[in-house]
């Protein structure tokens, strides 16, 4: 397969190649000879939509035709992940950098290498999951100068000083479907935080549009393999194009509608190249004046056949809680007791004046 890809590059210069390495990381070969690494690993299918907080915000009916987080000084400069499957670390770092600034702090240059080297839930340069910012919430992150990026699986440094830390995170949109345009726009608009967003970076990413808008008008299909950021949107001919922020340096892409600005961006519709199959942002202290609930259930619970399972969440003030099994309502309040005859998925829906949060857990019935 690799030999065929290389021959395609030699004999058909207009055709680009995507090579999949033994560790699952994909490499996109450009016309200029550059190579761009991805690094997103897929969640196991059976756990998708479980054990997460999914949020839909209220009061988003009058959003502007164009919005750009660069106007609010919360967007760090474009980074370059180099020859390392660390897109997951770069997208998560950008989200915490912007959230820290949006919450009244500084726009720090945080260490992606700390995640690559220290986050044991992921696989360093062999790729990673966008797993709810767990490391950044439990440990925080240090400055880039304290733990410089090497694009390699270097040893973890335990003595570096933490300067930024997340407190929670939220997936954008419902648990049982993909986020809509409005969901994503509202999350960016209200949080002033760069959400990470996943995409299928295919061979058309090797030669992106470089004009000022940088509009992707042709889309490919494929499994998501790359994690990036999204900093805003712009309506063009009545269609919403999201401004995406890549981690492949400033030789890639455009300035996304900001002539004379730094390159490294492009503009793409939601769904194009699987853009938006998953979207999430980190919360750092109080990034929004009106916060939706942040309920979170475990991904899975076990119960012996015939026994009850007690499912509970931590209560927040002025929040209404409703529990469902499928579309059937099974309770209200902060807890519910269930005794399923077979393995089933239960969902809590929490609502306040700012929005709605959902979380799901699978109750696995054990037969001894």
C-alpha positions in Angstrom: 0.0 0.0 0.0 2.8 2.4 0.9 4.7 1.6 -2.4 1.5 2.3 -4.4 1.1 5.7 -2.6 4.7 6.6 -3.4 4.3 5.6 -7.1 1.2 7.8 -7.2 3.2 10.7 -6.0 5.9 10.1 -8.7 3.8 9.4 -11.7 0.7 11.5 -11.1 1.7 14.9 -9.5 -1.9 16.0 -9.4 -2.8 13.1 -7.2 -1.9 13.2 -3.5 -1.4 10.3 -1.1 -2.4 9.5 2.4 -0.1 6.9 4.1 -1.3 5.1 7.2 1.6 4.2 9.6 1.7 1.1 11.7 0.5 3.0 14.8 -2.6 4.2 13.0 -1.5 7.8 12.5 -2.1 9.0 9.0 0.4 11.1 7.0 -0.8 13.5 4.2 1.8 14.2 1.5 1.7 17.6 -0.2 2.7 18.7 -3.7 5.6 20.6 -2.2 7.0 17.5 -0.5 5.7 18.4 3.0 4.1 15.8 5.1 1.3 16.6 7.6 0.6 14.2 10.5 -2.8 13.6 12.0 -3.2 11.5 15.3 -6.9 11.2 16.2 -7.9 7.8 17.5 -11.5 6.6 17.5 -13.5 5.9 20.6 -14.7 2.3 20.9 -18.1 2.3 19.1 -19.9 0.8 22.1 -18.9 3.7 24.4 -19.7 6.6 22.1 -22.2 9.0 23.7 -21.8 7.4 27.1 -20.1 8.9 30.2 -20.0 12.5 28.8 -21.7 15.8 29.3 -23.5 17.1 26.2 -24.7 20.7 26.3 -27.1 22.8 24.2 -27.2 26.5 25.0 -30.3 28.8 25.0 -30.9 32.2 23.5 -29.0 31.7 20.2 -31.6 32.8 17.7 -29.9 36.1 16.7 -26.3 35.2 15.9 -24.3 37.4 13.6 -23.4 36.5 10.0 -19.7 36.5 10.9 -17.9 35.9 14.2 -14.2 35.5 14.9 -12.6 34.8 18.3 -9.5 36.6 17.1 -11.4 39.9 17.8 -11.3 39.0 21.5 -7.6 38.2 21.9 -8.3 34.6 22.9 -6.7 32.8 20.0 -3.1 31.7 20.3 -0.7 31.7 17.3 -0.8 28.8 14.9 1.4 25.9 16.1 3.1 23.1 14.2 2.8 19.5 15.5 5.5 18.3 13.1 6.1 14.6 12.4 4.2 13.4 15.5 0.6 12.2 15.7 -0.2 14.8 18.4 -3.1 16.7 16.9 -5.2 15.7 19.9 -2.7 17.5 22.3 -2.7 20.6 20.1 -6.4 20.9 19.9 -6.9 20.4 23.6 -4.2 22.9 24.5 -5.7 25.6 22.3 -9.0 25.1 24.0 -7.5 25.6 27.5 -5.4 28.5 26.3 -8.5 30.3 25.1 -10.7 29.4 28.0 -8.1 30.7 30.5 -8.0 34.0 28.7 -11.8 34.2 28.4 -12.1 33.6 32.1 -10.0 36.7 32.8 -6.5 35.2 32.8 -3.6 35.5 30.4 -3.2 34.1 26.9 -0.6 31.6 27.9 1.6 29.5 25.5 1.0 26.2 27.2 3.0 23.0 26.7 1.6 20.5 24.2 4.6 18.3 25.0 3.3 17.9 28.6 0.2 16.1 27.2 2.2 14.1 24.7 4.6 12.9 27.4 2.4 12.7 30.6 -1.2 11.9 29.6 -1.2 8.2 30.1 -4.8 7.8 28.9 -3.4 8.6 25.4 -0.6 7.4 23.2 1.8 10.4 22.6 2.9 10.6 19.0 1.0 7.4 18.3 -2.2 9.4 18.6 -4.9 10.1 21.2 -8.5 10.3 22.0 -10.3 13.5 22.7 -11.2 12.2 26.1 -12.8 15.0 27.9 -9.6 17.0 28.8 -9.1 14.7 31.7 -5.4 15.4 32.2 -5.9 19.2 32.0 -8.7 19.0 34.6 -6.9 16.7 37.0 -3.3 18.0 36.6 -3.4 21.3 34.7 -0.8 22.4 32.2 2.6 24.2 32.3 4.1 26.8 30.1 5.7 25.8 26.8 9.1 27.2 27.9 9.0 24.9 30.9 8.3 21.8 28.8 9.3 22.6 25.2 7.8 20.6 22.3 10.0 18.0 20.8 7.5 16.1 18.5 8.6 12.9 20.2 7.6 10.6 23.1 10.0 12.2 25.6 9.9 11.4 29.3 7.3 13.2 31.5 8.5 16.0 33.7 6.7 16.0 37.1 8.3 19.1 38.5 6.9 21.7 36.1 4.7 24.5 37.4 1.0 24.4 36.5 -0.2 27.8 35.2 -3.6 26.9 33.7 -6.2 24.2 34.7 -9.6 23.3 33.5 -12.5 22.7 35.8 -14.9 20.8 33.5 -15.8 20.2 29.9 -18.8 19.8 27.7 -19.6 18.1 24.4 -21.6 20.2 22.1 -25.1 19.0 21.0 -27.3 16.1 22.1 -26.1 12.7 23.3 -27.9 10.9 20.5 -26.9 13.0 17.5 -24.4 15.3 16.0 -24.2 19.0 16.9 -26.0 21.3 14.6 -24.6 24.5 13.0 -26.5 26.5 15.6 -25.2 24.4 18.5 -21.5 24.9 17.4 -22.0 28.6 16.6 -23.7 29.2 20.0 -20.9 27.4 21.9 -18.2 29.5 20.3 -20.2 32.7 20.7 -21.1 32.3 24.3 -18.0 30.6 25.7 -15.3 32.7 23.8 -13.4 29.4 23.9 -11.9 27.4 21.0 -13.8 24.1 20.8 -11.9 21.2 19.5 -13.6 19.6 16.5 -12.8 16.4 14.6 -12.5 16.0 10.9 -11.4 13.6 8.2 -8.2 15.1 6.8 -8.0 13.5 3.4 -5.7 14.0 0.4 -7.5 17.3 -0.5 -6.0 18.7 2.7 -2.6 18.4 1.1 -3.3 21.4 -1.2 -5.8 23.6 0.7 -7.4 26.8 -0.7 -5.0 29.7 0.0 -7.1 32.7 -1.0 -8.2 35.1 1.8 -11.3 33.2 2.8 -9.8 29.7 2.1 -13.2 28.1 1.4 -13.3 24.3 1.1 -15.9 23.8 -1.6 -15.2 20.1 -2.4 -15.7 17.5 0.3 -14.5 14.0 0.7 -15.7 11.1 2.8 -13.9 9.1 5.4 -13.5 8.3 9.1 -12.4 11.3 11.2 -8.6 11.1 11.8 -7.6 14.6 12.8 -8.4 17.0 15.6 -8.4 20.8 15.1 -10.0 23.9 16.5 -12.8 26.2 15.4 -12.6 30.0 16.0 -15.7 31.3 14.4 -17.8 31.3 11.2 -18.8 33.4 8.2 -21.9 33.2 6.0 -20.9 33.0 2.3 -23.8 33.0 -0.3 -26.2 32.2 2.6 -24.2 29.2 3.8 -22.3 29.0 7.1 -18.6 28.2 6.8 -16.7 27.6 10.0 -13.2 29.0 10.5 -11.0 26.1 11.4 -7.6 26.4 13.1 -5.1 23.7 12.1 -1.8 22.6 13.8 0.3 22.2 10.6 2.1 25.6 10.8 1.6 28.8 8.8 2.7 27.3 5.4 -0.7 25.5 5.3 -4.0 27.2 4.5 -5.2 30.8 4.6 -5.9 33.7 6.9 -9.6 32.8 7.0 -11.0 36.1 5.9 -8.4 38.3 7.7 -6.1 39.6 4.9 -2.6 40.2 6.1 -3.1 38.0 9.2 -1.3 34.8 10.0 -2.1 31.8 7.8 -2.9 28.3 9.1 -6.7 28.4 8.8 -9.4 27.4 6.3 -13.2 27.7 6.1 -15.4 24.7 5.8 -19.1 23.8 6.2 -20.2 21.5 9.1 -20.3 17.9 7.8 -17.8 18.5 5.0 -15.0 15.9 5.5 -16.9 14.7 8.6 -16.3 18.1 10.3 -18.2 18.2 13.5 -18.8 14.5 14.2 -17.6 15.4 17.7 -17.2 18.9 19.2 -16.2 19.9 22.7 -14.8 22.8 24.8 -13.1 23.0 28.2 -14.3 25.2 31.0 -11.9 27.2 33.0 -13.4 28.8 36.1 -16.3 31.0 34.9 -15.9 31.4 31.1 -19.6 32.2 30.6 -21.8 34.5 32.7 -24.7 32.1 32.2 -23.7 28.4 32.6 -25.8 25.5 31.6 -25.8 22.4 33.9 -22.8 20.1 33.7 -24.2 16.7 34.6 -22.0 13.6 34.0 -22.8 9.9 34.5 -20.3 7.0 34.4 -20.1 5.4 31.0 -21.2 2.0 32.4 -22.6 0.5 35.6 -23.2 -3.2 36.4 -26.1 -4.8 38.4 -27.0 -8.4 39.1 -30.1 -9.6 37.4 -33.1 -8.8 39.5 -31.3 -6.1 41.6 -31.8 -2.4 41.5 -29.2 0.1 40.2 -29.1 3.5 41.9 -28.1 6.2 39.4 -27.4 9.7 40.8 -25.8 13.0 39.9 -24.6 15.9 42.0 -27.4 18.5 42.3 -27.0 22.1 41.1 -29.2 25.0 42.1 -32.2 25.9 40.0 -31.9 22.9 37.7 -34.7 20.5 36.7 -33.7 16.8 36.2 -35.6 14.2 34.2 -34.6 10.6 33.6 -35.3 8.5 30.5 -34.8 5.0 29.2 -35.0 5.5 25.4 -37.9 7.9 25.0 -39.7 6.7 28.1 -39.6 8.9 31.2 -38.5 6.9 34.2 -38.1 9.5 36.9 -37.4 13.1 38.1 -34.9 14.6 40.5 -31.2 14.0 41.1 -31.4 10.2 41.3 -33.4 7.2 40.0 -33.6 3.5 40.9 -34.0 1.1 38.0 -34.1 -2.7 37.7 -33.7 -3.5 34.0 -34.3 -7.1 32.9 -31.5 -6.7 30.3 -28.7 -4.3 29.6 -30.1 -0.8 28.9 -29.1 2.8 28.5 -30.4 5.5 30.8 -30.2 9.3 30.2 -30.6 12.3 32.5 -31.7 15.6 31.0 -30.9 18.7 33.1 -32.3 22.1 32.3 -31.8 25.6 33.7 -32.3 29.1 32.2 -29.0 28.9 30.3 -29.3 25.6 28.5 -29.8 21.9 28.6 -27.3 19.2 29.5 -27.6 15.4 28.9 -25.6 12.4 30.0 -26.0 8.7 29.4 -24.9 5.5 31.2 -25.3 1.9 30.2 -26.6 -0.3 33.0 -25.2 -3.8 32.3 -27.2 -6.7 33.7 -25.0 -9.6 34.9 -26.4 -13.1 35.0 -24.5 -15.4 37.3 
